[in-house]
Amino acid sequence: MVELLWGQILESVPIPSPKFETVALHETHRLGAEGLPVEHTTTQRVRALVDGVEAYPVRFDNSISAIKVANSGTTSEIYRLDDDFSGVEIVLPESLTKGQIAEIRYTVVFNSSVPDDRNFRRGATPRINDASITVRFDSKKVPARVFWAAWRELARDDKPAFLEPVTLTEYSVTKILASTSLVVGFCWDWDD
């Protein structure tokens, strides 16, 4: 397992054009006993759209302390995209040819100063037919209510445009995603 610490940041760089498409995406967002994010694990299968795909870009907000890559390559240095987001390239073990599929598994570890946003959301998922989001809550901090939600954008202050109540099962909730042009995910309320 490779671990990259947050303190290793390069200057801003532009986001490159996609050289791959995601064919499967499964994300698990885990909250700790304080109700704050602890880690986020992603398992993603990508298909190369061109020959020579050597890396996969991962984008995240600036509240992380490390990225751990399991069995799927190494990481570049972390670079800043803007004031709110940074990124890293997961360098694949071998270069992909057009049409070849690789599985990437990585975990983002959050720092202790992560804000209590009471939501997890992900950007649009066009053309992904095999996708799911799971949020796992610690048994010591279970929300009073959980909603499946959609937002118009990723901005922190954006309010949900759509809310649908969902039921927790053994301290977690999962939703299978359909292709969408919205930002989707879960939001919750504590009983405090």
C-alpha positions as CSV (number, residue, x, y, z in Angstrom):
1,M,0.0,0.0,0.0
2,V,1.3,3.4,-1.0
3,E,0.5,6.4,1.3
4,L,0.9,10.0,0.2
5,L,0.9,12.7,2.9
6,W,-1.0,15.9,2.4
7,G,2.0,18.1,3.1
8,Q,3.5,17.3,-0.3
9,I,1.8,19.8,-2.6
10,L,2.9,21.2,-6.0
11,E,1.7,24.3,-7.8
12,S,-1.7,24.4,-9.6
13,V,-2.0,22.5,-12.8
14,P,-4.9,22.3,-15.4
15,I,-7.2,19.3,-15.5
16,P,-6.2,17.2,-18.6
17,S,-8.8,15.8,-21.1
18,P,-10.1,12.4,-20.3
19,K,-8.2,9.4,-21.7
20,F,-10.5,6.8,-20.1
21,E,-14.1,6.2,-19.1
22,T,-15.4,4.7,-15.9
23,V,-17.2,1.5,-16.3
24,A,-17.8,0.7,-12.6
25,L,-17.7,2.8,-9.5
26,H,-18.3,1.8,-5.9
27,E,-17.7,4.3,-3.1
28,T,-17.9,3.9,0.7
29,H,-17.8,7.0,2.9
30,R,-17.1,6.2,6.6
31,L,-17.9,8.5,9.5
32,G,-16.3,8.1,13.0
33,A,-17.7,8.2,16.5
34,E,-17.7,12.1,16.4
35,G,-19.9,12.1,13.2
36,L,-17.0,13.4,11.1
37,P,-15.6,11.7,8.0
38,V,-12.7,9.4,8.7
39,E,-12.1,7.8,5.3
40,H,-13.5,7.4,1.8
41,T,-12.7,4.2,-0.2
42,T,-13.2,4.0,-3.9
43,T,-13.1,1.0,-6.2
44,Q,-13.2,2.0,-9.8
45,R,-12.9,0.2,-13.1
46,V,-11.7,2.3,-15.9
47,R,-11.4,1.6,-19.7
48,A,-8.7,3.3,-21.7
49,L,-10.0,5.4,-24.6
50,V,-6.6,5.8,-26.2
51,D,-3.3,3.8,-26.1
52,G,-0.8,4.7,-23.5
53,V,-3.0,5.6,-20.5
54,E,-0.5,5.5,-17.6
55,A,-2.3,7.4,-14.8
56,Y,-5.8,8.1,-13.3
57,P,-6.6,11.5,-11.8
58,V,-8.2,11.7,-8.4
59,R,-9.8,15.0,-7.3
60,F,-10.7,15.9,-3.7
61,D,-11.4,18.8,-1.3
62,N,-8.6,20.1,0.9
63,S,-9.6,18.3,4.1
64,I,-7.5,15.1,3.6
65,S,-4.4,14.0,5.3
66,A,-3.4,11.1,3.0
67,I,-4.3,8.9,0.0
68,K,-3.6,5.2,0.2
69,V,-3.5,3.2,-3.0
70,A,-4.0,-0.6,-2.8
71,N,-2.8,-3.0,-5.4
72,S,-3.3,-0.6,-8.3
73,G,-0.2,1.6,-8.6
74,T,1.6,4.5,-7.0
75,T,0.7,8.2,-6.6
76,S,2.2,11.4,-7.9
77,E,2.7,14.4,-5.7
78,I,-0.5,16.2,-4.6
79,Y,-1.2,19.3,-6.6
80,R,-3.7,22.2,-6.0
81,L,-6.5,22.7,-8.5
82,D,-8.0,25.8,-6.8
83,D,-8.6,27.1,-3.3
84,D,-11.1,24.3,-2.5
85,F,-9.8,21.3,-4.4
86,S,-6.6,19.4,-5.0
87,G,-5.6,16.3,-7.0
88,V,-3.2,13.4,-7.4
89,E,-2.5,11.0,-10.3
90,I,-2.6,7.3,-9.5
91,V,0.1,5.9,-11.7
92,L,-1.0,2.5,-13.0
93,P,1.3,-0.5,-12.7
94,E,1.4,-0.8,-16.5
95,S,0.3,1.4,-19.4
96,L,-3.1,0.6,-20.8
97,T,-3.9,0.1,-24.5
98,K,-7.2,1.4,-26.0
99,G,-10.1,-0.7,-24.7
100,Q,-8.1,-2.3,-21.8
101,I,-9.7,-2.1,-18.3
102,A,-7.9,-1.6,-15.0
103,E,-9.3,-1.7,-11.5
104,I,-8.2,1.1,-9.2
105,R,-8.8,1.1,-5.4
106,Y,-7.8,3.9,-3.2
107,T,-8.7,5.4,0.2
108,V,-8.8,9.0,1.1
109,V,-8.0,9.6,4.8
110,F,-9.5,12.8,6.3
111,N,-7.7,15.1,8.7
112,S,-9.1,15.9,12.1
113,S,-10.2,19.4,11.1
114,V,-12.6,18.2,8.4
115,P,-15.9,20.2,8.7
116,D,-19.2,18.6,9.7
117,D,-20.9,19.1,6.3
118,R,-23.5,16.5,7.1
119,N,-23.4,15.2,3.5
120,F,-21.5,13.2,1.0
121,R,-21.8,14.0,-2.6
122,R,-20.2,13.1,-5.9
123,G,-20.1,14.8,-9.3
124,A,-22.2,13.7,-12.3
125,T,-21.9,10.1,-13.4
126,P,-22.6,10.0,-17.2
127,R,-22.4,6.5,-18.8
128,I,-21.6,4.6,-15.6
129,N,-24.1,1.7,-15.4
130,D,-22.5,0.0,-12.4
131,A,-22.2,2.5,-9.6
132,S,-23.1,2.8,-5.9
133,I,-22.5,5.1,-3.0
134,T,-22.5,3.8,0.6
135,V,-22.3,5.9,3.8
136,R,-21.4,4.1,7.0
137,F,-22.1,5.7,10.3
138,D,-20.4,4.8,13.6
139,S,-22.8,3.1,16.1
140,K,-21.9,5.8,18.6
141,K,-23.2,8.6,16.3
142,V,-26.2,7.6,14.2
143,P,-28.2,10.3,12.4
144,A,-31.8,11.0,13.2
145,R,-32.6,11.3,9.4
146,V,-30.9,10.5,6.2
147,F,-31.8,11.7,2.7
148,W,-30.8,10.8,-0.9
149,A,-30.1,14.2,-2.4
150,A,-29.2,16.0,-5.6
151,W,-27.4,19.3,-5.9
152,R,-26.8,21.6,-8.9
153,E,-23.1,21.9,-8.2
154,L,-20.3,20.7,-5.9
155,A,-19.9,24.1,-4.0
156,R,-20.1,23.6,-0.2
157,D,-22.8,26.2,0.2
158,D,-25.1,24.8,-2.5
159,K,-28.4,23.5,-1.0
160,P,-29.9,20.3,-2.2
161,A,-32.4,20.7,-5.1
162,F,-34.0,17.3,-4.3
163,L,-34.4,15.3,-1.1
164,E,-35.8,11.8,-0.6
165,P,-35.8,10.1,2.8
166,V,-34.0,6.8,3.1
167,T,-33.7,4.2,5.8
168,L,-30.5,3.1,7.6
169,T,-29.6,-0.6,7.6
170,E,-27.1,-1.6,10.2
171,Y,-25.7,2.0,10.5
172,S,-25.2,2.4,6.7
173,V,-27.2,3.4,3.7
174,T,-26.4,2.5,0.0
175,K,-27.8,3.8,-3.2
176,I,-27.3,2.4,-6.7
177,L,-26.6,5.3,-9.1
178,A,-28.2,5.9,-12.5
179,S,-26.5,8.1,-15.0
180,T,-27.1,11.7,-14.1
181,S,-26.0,15.3,-14.9
182,L,-26.5,16.4,-11.3
183,V,-24.3,16.1,-8.2
184,V,-25.8,13.3,-6.1
185,G,-25.3,11.8,-2.6
186,F,-26.6,11.6,0.9
187,C,-27.2,14.3,3.6
188,W,-28.2,13.7,7.2
189,D,-29.3,15.4,10.4
190,W,-28.0,14.6,13.9
191,D,-30.4,14.6,16.8
192,D,-28.7,17.5,18.5
